[in-house]
Amino acid sequence: MSPHSTYETLRQFADSWGLLTMVVVFAAFAAWPFRPGAREANEAAANMIFKDDDHGE
């Protein structure tokens, strides 16, 4: 197998399976905050900015 054909083989693999892998990873990261067990952590993160708030007093 010549170096040129090795390059072509690896490039074709990256073009097809690399793209598929990136799409799957992106979908997993995008869906992660919406899983049912994440509600408490999401609410805590959303309210963190108000932790030390004294309501203007």
ZAZA-157287 format. One record per atom (N, C-alpha, C): residue number from 1; atom name; x, y, z. Coordinates in nm, 3 decimals. Example, Ala and Ser with C-alpha at 12.3 -4.5 7.8 and 13.67 -1.06 7.14 Angstrom:
BEGIN
[1; 'N'; [1.319; -0.569; 0.780]]
[1; 'CA'; [1.230; -0.450; 0.780]]
[1; 'C'; [1.320; -0.330; 0.780]]
[2; 'N'; [1.285; -0.225; 0.708]]
[2; 'CA'; [1.367; -0.106; 0.714]]
[2; 'C'; [1.290; 0.003; 0.787]]
//
This chain:
BEGIN
[1; 'N'; [0.085; -0.117; 0.000]]
[1; 'CA'; [0.000; 0.000; 0.000]]
[1; 'C'; [0.090; 0.124; 0.000]]
[2; 'N'; [0.072; 0.208; -0.097]]
[2; 'CA'; [0.156; 0.326; -0.109]]
[2; 'C'; [0.107; 0.435; -0.012]]
[3; 'N'; [0.194; 0.530; 0.020]]
[3; 'CA'; [0.154; 0.638; 0.111]]
[3; 'C'; [0.036; 0.718; 0.059]]
[4; 'N'; [0.029; 0.734; -0.073]]
[4; 'CA'; [-0.081; 0.810; -0.130]]
[4; 'C'; [-0.214; 0.739; -0.105]]
[5; 'N'; [-0.219; 0.608; -0.122]]
[5; 'CA'; [-0.344; 0.536; -0.101]]
[5; 'C'; [-0.379; 0.531; 0.047]]
[6; 'N'; [-0.279; 0.531; 0.135]]
[6; 'CA'; [-0.306; 0.536; 0.279]]
[6; 'C'; [-0.370; 0.670; 0.314]]
[7; 'N'; [-0.317; 0.777; 0.258]]
[7; 'CA'; [-0.374; 0.910; 0.280]]
[7; 'C'; [-0.518; 0.915; 0.231]]
[8; 'N'; [-0.541; 0.865; 0.111]]
[8; 'CA'; [-0.676; 0.866; 0.054]]
[8; 'C'; [-0.772; 0.785; 0.139]]
[9; 'N'; [-0.727; 0.672; 0.190]]
[9; 'CA'; [-0.812; 0.587; 0.273]]
[9; 'C'; [-0.846; 0.658; 0.404]]
[10; 'N'; [-0.747; 0.718; 0.468]]
[10; 'CA'; [-0.771; 0.789; 0.594]]
[10; 'C'; [-0.858; 0.912; 0.572]]
[11; 'N'; [-0.839; 0.981; 0.461]]
[11; 'CA'; [-0.921; 1.098; 0.432]]
[11; 'C'; [-1.066; 1.058; 0.409]]
[12; 'N'; [-1.088; 0.950; 0.338]]
[12; 'CA'; [-1.224; 0.904; 0.313]]
[12; 'C'; [-1.290; 0.859; 0.444]]
[13; 'N'; [-1.214; 0.793; 0.529]]
[13; 'CA'; [-1.266; 0.752; 0.660]]
[13; 'C'; [-1.305; 0.875; 0.744]]
[14; 'N'; [-1.219; 0.975; 0.744]]
[14; 'CA'; [-1.247; 1.096; 0.821]]
[14; 'C'; [-1.365; 1.172; 0.763]]
[15; 'N'; [-1.378; 1.175; 0.632]]
[15; 'CA'; [-1.490; 1.244; 0.567]]
[15; 'C'; [-1.623; 1.181; 0.602]]
[16; 'N'; [-1.629; 1.051; 0.612]]
[16; 'CA'; [-1.756; 0.984; 0.637]]
[16; 'C'; [-1.779; 0.960; 0.786]]
[17; 'N'; [-1.697; 0.882; 0.849]]
[17; 'CA'; [-1.718; 0.846; 0.989]]
[17; 'C'; [-1.685; 0.961; 1.083]]
[18; 'N'; [-1.590; 1.046; 1.047]]
[18; 'CA'; [-1.559; 1.162; 1.129]]
[18; 'C'; [-1.677; 1.258; 1.138]]
[19; 'N'; [-1.741; 1.282; 1.025]]
[19; 'CA'; [-1.859; 1.369; 1.022]]
[19; 'C'; [-1.972; 1.307; 1.103]]
[20; 'N'; [-1.994; 1.180; 1.087]]
[20; 'CA'; [-2.099; 1.112; 1.162]]
[20; 'C'; [-2.072; 1.119; 1.312]]
[21; 'N'; [-1.947; 1.100; 1.351]]
[21; 'CA'; [-1.910; 1.107; 1.492]]
[21; 'C'; [-1.935; 1.246; 1.548]]
[22; 'N'; [-1.896; 1.350; 1.473]]
[22; 'CA'; [-1.918; 1.487; 1.520]]
[22; 'C'; [-2.066; 1.520; 1.533]]
[23; 'N'; [-2.149; 1.471; 1.442]]
[23; 'CA'; [-2.293; 1.495; 1.449]]
[23; 'C'; [-2.352; 1.427; 1.571]]
[24; 'N'; [-2.311; 1.304; 1.597]]
[24; 'CA'; [-2.363; 1.230; 1.713]]
[24; 'C'; [-2.320; 1.298; 1.843]]
[25; 'N'; [-2.194; 1.339; 1.852]]
[25; 'CA'; [-2.146; 1.407; 1.972]]
[25; 'C'; [-2.219; 1.539; 1.992]]
[26; 'N'; [-2.239; 1.616; 1.885]]
[26; 'CA'; [-2.313; 1.742; 1.895]]
[26; 'C'; [-2.455; 1.717; 1.944]]
[27; 'N'; [-2.523; 1.618; 1.888]]
[27; 'CA'; [-2.660; 1.588; 1.930]]
[27; 'C'; [-2.665; 1.547; 2.077]]
[28; 'N'; [-2.568; 1.470; 2.122]]
[28; 'CA'; [-2.564; 1.429; 2.262]]
[28; 'C'; [-2.542; 1.549; 2.353]]
[29; 'N'; [-2.449; 1.638; 2.318]]
[29; 'CA'; [-2.425; 1.758; 2.399]]
[29; 'C'; [-2.546; 1.850; 2.399]]
[30; 'N'; [-2.614; 1.862; 2.286]]
[30; 'CA'; [-2.730; 1.950; 2.278]]
[30; 'C'; [-2.848; 1.895; 2.356]]
[31; 'N'; [-2.862; 1.763; 2.364]]
[31; 'CA'; [-2.974; 1.701; 2.435]]
[31; 'C'; [-2.946; 1.681; 2.584]]
[32; 'N'; [-2.820; 1.686; 2.625]]
[32; 'CA'; [-2.783; 1.657; 2.764]]
[32; 'C'; [-2.858; 1.742; 2.867]]
[33; 'N'; [-2.873; 1.872; 2.850]]
[33; 'CA'; [-2.943; 1.952; 2.952]]
[33; 'C'; [-3.092; 1.922; 2.961]]
[34; 'N'; [-3.150; 1.857; 2.862]]
[34; 'CA'; [-3.293; 1.832; 2.859]]
[34; 'C'; [-3.333; 1.696; 2.914]]
[35; 'N'; [-3.237; 1.620; 2.966]]
[35; 'CA'; [-3.270; 1.489; 3.021]]
[35; 'C'; [-3.347; 1.509; 3.151]]
[36; 'N'; [-3.433; 1.415; 3.189]]
[36; 'CA'; [-3.518; 1.432; 3.307]]
[36; 'C'; [-3.439; 1.452; 3.437]]
[37; 'N'; [-3.326; 1.388; 3.454]]
[37; 'CA'; [-3.251; 1.399; 3.578]]
[37; 'C'; [-3.174; 1.528; 3.595]]
[38; 'N'; [-3.177; 1.615; 3.497]]
[38; 'CA'; [-3.098; 1.737; 3.501]]
[38; 'C'; [-3.176; 1.857; 3.553]]
[39; 'N'; [-3.302; 1.840; 3.584]]
[39; 'CA'; [-3.386; 1.953; 3.622]]
[39; 'C'; [-3.329; 2.026; 3.745]]
[40; 'N'; [-3.292; 1.953; 3.848]]
[40; 'CA'; [-3.241; 2.016; 3.971]]
[40; 'C'; [-3.112; 2.092; 3.945]]
[41; 'N'; [-3.020; 2.034; 3.872]]
[41; 'CA'; [-2.894; 2.101; 3.842]]
[41; 'C'; [-2.917; 2.224; 3.754]]
[42; 'N'; [-3.009; 2.216; 3.659]]
[42; 'CA'; [-3.038; 2.331; 3.573]]
[42; 'C'; [-3.101; 2.445; 3.651]]
[43; 'N'; [-3.192; 2.413; 3.742]]
[43; 'CA'; [-3.254; 2.517; 3.824]]
[43; 'C'; [-3.152; 2.581; 3.918]]
[44; 'N'; [-3.063; 2.501; 3.974]]
[44; 'CA'; [-2.959; 2.555; 4.061]]
[44; 'C'; [-2.867; 2.650; 3.983]]
[45; 'N'; [-2.831; 2.612; 3.862]]
[45; 'CA'; [-2.745; 2.697; 3.780]]
[45; 'C'; [-2.817; 2.826; 3.740]]
[46; 'N'; [-2.946; 2.816; 3.711]]
[46; 'CA'; [-3.022; 2.934; 3.670]]
[46; 'C'; [-3.039; 3.033; 3.785]]
[47; 'N'; [-3.049; 2.983; 3.908]]
[47; 'CA'; [-3.072; 3.070; 4.023]]
[47; 'C'; [-2.944; 3.108; 4.096]]
[48; 'N'; [-2.830; 3.062; 4.048]]
[48; 'CA'; [-2.703; 3.089; 4.114]]
[48; 'C'; [-2.672; 3.239; 4.122]]
[49; 'N'; [-2.713; 3.315; 4.021]]
[49; 'CA'; [-2.682; 3.458; 4.022]]
[49; 'C'; [-2.756; 3.532; 4.131]]
[50; 'N'; [-2.862; 3.474; 4.185]]
[50; 'CA'; [-2.941; 3.537; 4.290]]
[50; 'C'; [-2.902; 3.491; 4.429]]
[51; 'N'; [-2.799; 3.409; 4.441]]
[51; 'CA'; [-2.761; 3.346; 4.568]]
[51; 'C'; [-2.734; 3.450; 4.677]]
[52; 'N'; [-2.656; 3.552; 4.647]]
[52; 'CA'; [-2.619; 3.652; 4.746]]
[52; 'C'; [-2.700; 3.780; 4.734]]
[53; 'N'; [-2.813; 3.773; 4.668]]
[53; 'CA'; [-2.898; 3.891; 4.648]]
[53; 'C'; [-2.974; 3.921; 4.776]]
[54; 'N'; [-2.971; 4.048; 4.819]]
[54; 'CA'; [-3.043; 4.087; 4.939]]
[54; 'C'; [-3.168; 4.170; 4.904]]
[55; 'N'; [-3.215; 4.157; 4.785]]
[55; 'CA'; [-3.337; 4.223; 4.736]]
[55; 'C'; [-3.329; 4.374; 4.748]]
[56; 'N'; [-3.213; 4.434; 4.724]]
[56; 'CA'; [-3.197; 4.578; 4.723]]
[56; 'C'; [-3.187; 4.644; 4.859]]
[57; 'N'; [-3.178; 4.567; 4.961]]
[57; 'CA'; [-3.173; 4.625; 5.096]]
[57; 'C'; [-3.032; 4.644; 5.142]]
//
